[in-house]
Amino acid sequence: MPMYKQDLTEVEDEQLFILVEQGNEQAFKLVYEKYHRLLYVLAYRYLMDKDRAEDAVQEVFVKLWEYRERLNIGISLRNFLFTMVKNHVLNVIRNENSAIEKQYEIAQRTPEYEDDLVEKLEKREQMELFYEMVDKLPPQKKAICKLKVEEELSTKEIAERMHLSVNTIKTHYAEALKAIRRQLVKKLIIVVIIILFSC
């Protein structure tokens, strides 16, 4: 179909998507080339990580192709793709916050799990978020969290290092975890609002 190969670059988005629905790989490639950069910039704006932003875009295009016959794009392919990226990013953020929050809740409910916190926060992104939250804590709570994470000290060892009682360390650590949890919830709410109301 040589005519299609010449004409597709001039075809409107809606017609392009009709061809994509029909399994036209050239039309899909044109959609990819046209919107990849825009979608990447949008994903990076929220995730602030090149690899994860690229993964988000690839996931959107995979879904676009796999479910092409069932998707209803409405009046704008551009808006449809933007919405897909925003939804994907929102799910990523929710899942990450949920994973971290779960470990904090376990530590709060069960003191013996406190020393396993670092092992459970294996993903680099989660650790970066953890440090971001820790840096916002009051000095003493921040110091306790960093001793646990960076030096992997037990509650008893931290108490000896800081010349405080074990119970005092446990109390400060539990309060620190609660503060981090509140920050996570606030961060998620802000991101959700930005995603939902951005253009």
C-alpha positions as CSV (number, residue, x, y, z in Angstrom):
1,M,0.0,0.0,0.0
2,P,2.5,2.7,-1.2
3,M,-0.2,5.4,-1.3
4,Y,-0.8,5.0,2.4
5,K,2.9,5.3,3.2
6,Q,3.0,8.6,1.4
7,D,-0.3,10.0,2.7
8,L,-0.3,9.0,6.3
9,T,1.9,11.9,7.4
10,E,-0.9,14.3,6.4
11,V,-3.7,12.3,8.0
12,E,-5.6,13.7,11.0
13,D,-5.2,12.0,14.4
14,E,-8.7,10.6,14.3
15,Q,-8.1,8.9,10.9
16,L,-4.7,7.7,12.1
17,F,-6.3,6.0,15.1
18,I,-8.9,4.4,12.9
19,L,-6.0,2.9,11.0
20,V,-4.4,1.9,14.2
21,E,-7.6,0.1,15.3
22,Q,-7.4,-1.8,12.0
23,G,-3.9,-2.9,12.9
24,N,-2.0,-0.6,10.6
25,E,1.6,-0.6,12.0
26,Q,2.7,2.4,10.0
27,A,-0.1,4.5,11.5
28,F,0.8,3.3,15.0
29,K,4.5,4.3,14.3
30,L,3.4,7.8,13.3
31,V,1.3,8.2,16.4
32,Y,4.3,7.0,18.5
33,E,6.7,9.4,16.7
34,K,4.3,12.3,17.0
35,Y,3.5,12.0,20.7
36,H,6.4,10.1,22.3
37,R,8.3,13.3,23.3
38,L,5.2,15.1,24.6
39,L,4.2,12.1,26.7
40,Y,7.7,11.6,28.0
41,V,7.9,15.3,29.2
42,L,4.5,14.9,30.9
43,A,5.5,11.7,32.7
44,Y,8.9,13.2,33.7
45,R,7.2,16.2,35.1
46,Y,5.5,14.1,37.8
47,L,8.0,11.2,38.2
48,M,11.2,13.2,38.0
49,D,13.1,10.1,36.8
50,K,14.1,9.5,33.2
51,D,13.8,5.7,33.2
52,R,10.5,5.6,35.0
53,A,9.1,8.4,32.7
54,E,10.2,6.3,29.6
55,D,8.7,3.2,31.1
56,A,5.4,5.0,31.6
57,V,5.3,6.1,28.0
58,Q,6.2,2.7,26.7
59,E,3.5,1.2,28.9
60,V,0.9,3.6,27.4
61,F,1.8,2.8,23.8
62,V,1.8,-1.0,24.6
63,K,-1.7,-0.6,25.9
64,L,-2.7,1.6,23.0
65,W,-1.7,-1.2,20.6
66,E,-2.9,-4.2,22.6
67,Y,-6.4,-2.7,23.3
68,R,-6.7,-0.6,20.1
69,E,-10.0,-2.3,19.1
70,R,-11.6,-1.6,22.4
71,L,-10.5,2.0,23.2
72,N,-12.8,5.0,22.8
73,I,-10.6,8.0,22.3
74,G,-13.4,10.5,22.1
75,I,-12.7,13.7,20.2
76,S,-8.9,14.0,20.7
77,L,-6.2,11.4,20.5
78,R,-3.8,13.8,22.1
79,N,-6.0,14.3,25.2
80,F,-6.7,10.5,25.3
81,L,-2.9,9.7,25.4
82,F,-2.3,12.4,28.0
83,T,-5.0,11.0,30.2
84,M,-3.5,7.5,29.8
85,V,-0.1,8.8,30.9
86,K,-1.6,10.7,33.9
87,N,-3.5,7.6,35.0
88,H,-0.4,5.4,34.7
89,V,1.7,7.9,36.7
90,L,-1.0,8.2,39.4
91,N,-1.0,4.4,39.8
92,V,2.8,4.3,40.1
93,I,2.8,7.0,42.8
94,R,-0.1,5.3,44.6
95,N,1.7,1.9,44.5
96,E,5.0,3.3,45.7
97,N,3.5,5.3,48.6
98,S,1.4,2.3,49.5
99,A,4.4,0.0,49.7
100,I,6.4,2.4,51.9
101,E,3.4,3.2,54.1
102,K,2.8,-0.5,54.7
103,Q,6.3,-1.0,56.0
104,Y,5.9,2.0,58.3
105,E,2.6,0.7,59.6
106,I,4.2,-2.7,60.4
107,A,7.0,-1.0,62.2
108,Q,4.6,1.0,64.3
109,R,2.4,-2.0,65.2
110,T,5.3,-4.4,65.8
111,P,8.5,-3.0,67.3
112,E,10.5,-6.1,66.5
113,Y,10.1,-5.3,62.8
114,E,11.8,-1.9,63.1
115,D,15.2,-3.3,62.4
116,D,14.0,-4.9,59.2
117,L,12.7,-1.6,57.7
118,V,15.8,-1.0,55.5
119,E,15.6,-4.5,54.1
120,K,12.0,-4.0,53.1
121,L,12.7,-0.7,51.4
122,E,14.7,-2.2,48.6
123,K,13.8,-0.1,45.7
124,R,15.9,2.9,45.0
125,E,12.9,5.2,44.4
126,Q,11.5,4.2,47.7
127,M,14.7,4.9,49.5
128,E,15.0,8.3,47.8
129,L,11.5,9.2,48.9
130,F,12.3,7.9,52.4
131,Y,15.4,10.2,52.7
132,E,13.3,13.1,51.4
133,M,10.8,12.6,54.2
134,V,13.5,12.0,56.9
135,D,15.2,15.3,56.1
136,K,12.0,17.1,57.0
137,L,11.9,15.6,60.5
138,P,13.1,17.4,63.7
139,P,16.8,16.9,64.4
140,Q,16.6,14.2,67.0
141,K,14.0,12.1,65.1
142,K,16.0,12.6,61.9
143,A,19.2,11.4,63.6
144,I,17.5,8.3,64.9
145,C,16.1,7.4,61.5
146,K,19.5,7.9,59.8
147,L,21.3,5.8,62.3
148,K,18.8,3.0,61.6
149,V,19.0,3.4,57.8
150,E,22.6,4.4,57.2
151,E,24.4,2.5,60.0
152,E,21.7,-0.2,60.4
153,L,21.9,0.1,64.2
154,S,19.4,-1.6,66.5
155,T,17.2,0.4,68.9
156,K,19.5,-0.6,71.7
157,E,22.6,0.5,69.9
158,I,21.0,3.9,69.0
159,A,20.1,4.4,72.6
160,E,23.7,3.8,73.7
161,R,25.0,6.1,70.9
162,M,22.7,8.9,71.8
163,H,22.8,8.4,75.5
164,L,19.0,7.9,75.7
165,S,16.8,5.1,77.0
166,V,15.6,2.4,74.7
167,N,12.0,3.5,75.3
168,T,12.8,7.1,74.4
169,I,14.3,5.9,71.1
170,K,11.3,3.7,70.4
171,T,8.9,6.6,71.1
172,H,10.9,9.0,68.9
173,Y,11.1,6.4,66.1
174,A,7.4,5.7,66.2
175,E,6.6,9.4,66.1
176,A,9.0,9.8,63.2
177,L,7.2,7.0,61.3
178,K,3.8,8.7,61.9
179,A,5.2,12.0,60.6
180,I,6.6,10.3,57.5
181,R,3.2,8.6,56.9
182,R,1.5,12.0,57.1
183,Q,4.0,13.4,54.6
184,L,3.3,10.5,52.3
185,V,-0.5,11.1,52.4
186,K,0.0,14.9,51.8
187,K,2.4,14.2,48.9
188,L,-0.1,11.8,47.3
189,I,-3.0,14.3,47.6
190,I,-0.9,17.1,46.1
191,V,0.2,15.0,43.2
192,V,-3.3,13.7,42.6
193,I,-4.6,17.3,42.5
194,I,-1.9,18.4,40.1
195,I,-2.5,15.5,37.7
196,L,-6.3,15.9,37.8
197,F,-6.3,19.6,37.1
198,S,-3.3,20.0,34.8
199,C,-3.8,20.6,31.1
